[in-house]
Structure formats: structure tokens, C-alpha cells
Amino acid sequence: NFPHIFPPPFLFGVAMDAYNIRNEDHVVIYAKRGAVFTPRMWFLFVSMGHDENRVHLMQGSLEDYVVENGESFVEEYSLADSSSSSEAGVEREMYYEEEYETYFDDGVLNVKRLYNAYAGMTPRYKVSVSQARHICDKEEVLDAINSNLKSMESNINNDDNETIILDTRGSSYAKGH
């Protein structure tokens, strides 16, 4: 059960440990052309307490950057390597590299196995979620819809309280993507 479709803070923290992401890291989120979830990843990082000045979205796709900068650009800065450079230029090893290695299937983190294995443990990545802001749950959406319907039925024209709900799913959603 993920309220607001967010992972539990503990799971986010353990996943960051597995990916060797520290709280003080500057994270640049990128994706292949056509991916629509990069803004959500930014929002997730910020919502889980990562400094919003240290989380950025790369404009353009991975393919665009490879064309402009070459494949070595991506390889140099990718988390796929077992080490990465810190700001001081000193290499650091992955946290628990051997321990976390078994939770990756062909480079993809198996979150369910990770969650089951680390339940109750304290991750090194410190998640600080005081309260989800600007997020509504299903009940709040239904309340907004019902409020709009009541206003329409009563012929009340109160533009201040009108709620507009945008469906951001792509057109392929209706086609059963």
C-alpha cells in the first residue's frame, strides 16, 4: 500500500544506498527519448528530502546527449560504474557493493527483494519527509469532483472554488498501453 503512489521512505533510502546515492550528491535525472517519468523522479527526490538545488532534470534525451557528446560522456557519468567521482575528484566505492549486487537483475534493482531483505534496517541515505505537500489522495479528488458537481447542479457560478483535474496520461493509455 503506497499512499500517493510513493514508496515508503525506508524503501527509498535503501534504494538510494543500493545506487550509491548520498544526500549530499548532485543528482541529474535523464531518460531516453519519449520517457515521461523524469519529472516524477525529480519530484520524488525532493519530496523525500533531497536538496532541491542538488536535483536537476537534463533537458533533452539521452540520445540527444550521445549525439552531441559521444557515448563516453554517458559512460563517464553513469551510475552503472562501480565507482564515481566526488566533487573533490576522489573516487569512492559503492556502498555495500557486494551486499547490494545480488539485488540487481541485469542492471535493474529488484525493489521487492530489496525491501523484504532490509525491512526494519536503517538506510545510510537519510530520508526526511515531514509531510507530503501539494499531493492529494483519492478521497480529496472525489471531494473536488463532488463539489464541482454540486456547484453545477445548483447553478452556482463560483470560479474561485472550481477544481480542474488534468489527466496527464498519454494518448496511448486509452489504447491499453
C-alpha distance (Angstrom), angle and dihedral (degrees) to the residues before:
residue distance angle dihedral
N1 . . .
F2 3.80 . .
P3 3.81 111.8 .
H4 3.81 109.7 -142.2
I5 3.80 86.1 4.7
F6 3.79 88.3 -79.6
P7 3.78 121.7 138.6
P8 3.78 116.4 -117.9
P9 3.83 109.0 -88.0
F10 3.81 89.5 -117.2
L11 3.82 91.5 57.3
F12 3.79 92.1 47.9
G13 3.82 89.2 51.3
V14 3.80 94.2 49.6
A15 3.82 91.1 46.5
M16 3.82 89.3 52.6
D17 3.80 88.7 51.1
A18 3.80 90.2 51.1
Y19 3.80 90.5 51.4
N20 3.81 91.5 45.0
I21 3.79 92.8 -119.0
R22 3.79 114.3 152.9
N23 3.79 128.2 -162.2
E24 3.80 91.7 -111.9
D25 3.83 94.2 50.6
H26 3.78 122.7 113.5
V27 3.81 104.2 -128.1
V28 3.80 122.7 -158.7
I29 3.79 113.1 -167.5
Y30 3.79 118.5 -153.3
A31 3.78 138.0 161.9
K32 3.76 143.2 -175.9
R33 3.79 120.3 -81.9
G34 3.80 112.0 -70.7
A35 3.81 97.2 22.2
V36 3.78 111.0 135.2
F37 3.80 101.8 -173.8
T38 3.80 101.1 78.0
P39 3.85 93.8 94.0
R40 3.80 89.2 50.3
M41 3.81 90.0 53.3
W42 3.82 89.5 52.0
F43 3.80 89.6 49.5
L44 3.80 91.1 48.8
F45 3.82 92.8 52.0
V46 3.80 92.5 48.6
S47 3.81 92.6 44.0
M48 3.79 90.1 52.3
G49 3.79 90.6 55.0
H50 3.81 104.5 -96.2
D51 3.81 109.5 147.7
E52 3.81 104.8 -94.3
N53 3.80 89.1 -142.9
R54 3.79 88.3 62.0
V55 3.83 98.3 50.2
H56 3.79 119.6 75.0
L57 3.78 139.9 168.3
M58 3.77 116.9 -130.1
Q59 3.78 110.2 -127.2
G60 3.76 110.4 -129.0
S61 3.75 129.3 20.2
L62 3.77 131.2 -68.4
E63 3.81 88.0 -108.6
D64 3.82 90.4 55.8
Y65 3.80 91.6 53.0
V66 3.79 93.2 46.9
V67 3.82 90.0 52.5
E68 3.82 91.7 48.4
N69 3.82 99.8 37.6
G70 3.80 107.3 19.1
E71 3.78 132.5 -116.1
S72 3.81 91.8 -75.8
F73 3.82 89.3 66.4
V74 3.80 90.7 62.7
E75 3.81 94.4 41.4
E76 3.82 91.3 51.4
Y77 3.80 94.7 55.4
S78 3.80 102.2 30.3
L79 3.80 124.7 117.7
A80 3.78 87.6 -137.7
D81 3.80 88.2 87.5
S82 3.80 118.6 87.9
S83 3.77 90.7 -124.2
S84 3.78 137.5 28.5
S85 3.75 135.0 -166.4
S86 3.76 122.2 -102.5
E87 3.80 122.6 -143.4
A88 3.79 89.4 -93.1
G89 3.81 89.3 57.7
V90 3.80 93.1 -113.3
E91 3.78 116.6 135.1
R92 3.77 116.9 -124.1
E93 3.77 129.4 -164.9
M94 3.77 124.0 -122.7
Y95 3.80 114.2 -92.5
Y96 3.77 109.2 -102.1
E97 3.79 90.6 -11.8
E98 3.79 94.9 175.4
E99 3.79 93.0 40.6
Y100 3.81 95.3 51.8
E101 3.78 96.2 36.9
T102 3.82 91.6 83.0
Y103 3.83 90.6 59.2
F104 3.80 93.8 62.7
D105 3.80 119.1 87.2
D106 3.81 109.5 -163.8
G107 3.81 90.5 -27.3
V108 3.82 95.4 -46.0
L109 3.79 119.2 112.0
N110 3.82 112.3 -121.6
V111 3.80 96.5 -140.8
K112 3.81 96.5 -175.6
R113 3.81 92.9 56.3
L114 3.81 90.6 43.3
Y115 3.82 91.6 50.7
N116 3.81 93.1 48.4
A117 3.79 92.7 47.7
Y118 3.81 97.3 47.1
A119 3.81 102.5 34.7
G120 3.79 108.8 140.9
M121 3.80 95.9 16.3
T122 3.80 124.2 115.7
P123 3.80 114.6 -116.9
R124 3.80 120.6 -138.5
Y125 3.82 90.1 -129.4
K126 3.80 105.2 82.8
V127 3.79 112.1 -136.5
S128 3.78 115.4 -161.3
V129 3.77 111.9 -170.7
S130 3.77 109.8 163.8
Q131 3.76 96.4 168.9
A132 3.77 133.7 -27.6
R133 3.78 107.9 -106.2
H134 3.76 127.7 -156.8
I135 3.78 92.1 9.2
C136 3.77 125.0 118.9
D137 3.75 130.0 -165.3
K138 3.80 129.0 -137.7
E139 3.81 93.0 -88.2
E140 3.81 92.0 54.2
V141 3.82 90.6 50.4
L142 3.81 90.8 49.9
D143 3.82 90.4 48.4
A144 3.82 90.0 52.6
I145 3.80 91.8 49.0
N146 3.80 92.2 47.7
S147 3.80 91.3 47.6
N148 3.81 90.3 52.5
L149 3.81 91.1 47.5
K150 3.82 91.7 50.7
S151 3.80 90.3 49.8
M152 3.80 90.7 50.8
E153 3.81 92.9 47.2
S154 3.79 91.4 49.4
N155 3.80 92.3 46.3
I156 3.79 86.8 -124.7
N157 3.76 110.6 157.3
N158 3.77 103.7 -158.8
D159 3.80 107.2 153.6
D160 3.82 91.1 -179.8
N161 3.80 92.6 68.5
E162 3.79 100.5 37.7
T163 3.78 112.1 123.5
I164 3.76 120.4 -153.8
I165 3.79 116.1 -159.5
L166 3.80 115.5 -159.8
D167 3.78 121.7 -157.5
T168 3.81 105.1 -147.5
R169 3.77 95.9 -177.0
G170 3.77 111.3 120.1
S171 3.78 123.6 -108.3
S172 3.80 88.8 -99.9
Y173 3.81 89.4 69.2
A174 3.83 91.2 74.9
K175 3.80 87.9 51.4
G176 3.81 90.9 57.0
H177 3.81 97.5 -104.3
